[in-house]
Amino acid sequence: GAMTREEYDIYMRSLMSYWESKGMIDTALAEGIQRGRIEGRIEGKIEGRIEGKIEVAKNAISMGMSEEQISLLTGLSKEEIKKLREEK
């Protein structure tokens, strides 16, 4: 049957509340996705830089450079360079 004015008002308030909540959830989800993309790009850049430093260190090791020189060149610790040297 037909709704009373009071039922209609309750229904409309409920519907508006739903759409408001849905809007907040959609916004939060979109912001979370965007944040995830940004974090992923940052992690990728960091990984790329680390891989680049390791590659430079490996080349420097093969050229006979000292751990001190390689550390200054790459920013890697002497311990990290020792591990790379042992991998060869």
C-alpha positions, 0 to 999 in steps of 0.5 A: 500500500501507499506510505504515510507521510511519516513513513515516506519521511523516514524512508527518505532520511534513510535513503539520504543517509545510505547515499551519504554513507556510500559516498564516504565509503567510495571516497575513502576507497578511492583515496586508499587506491590512490595512496596504494598506487603512490606507495607502490611507485615509491617502493618501486623507485626505492627498489630500483635505486637499491638494485642500481647501487648493487649493480654499481658495487658488483662492477666496482668489485670486478674492477678491484676497488676496495670496500671503502671506495665502493662504500663511498661510491654507492652508499652501501655499508662495508658489510653489504659489499662484503656479502656481494663480494662473497656471492661472486 
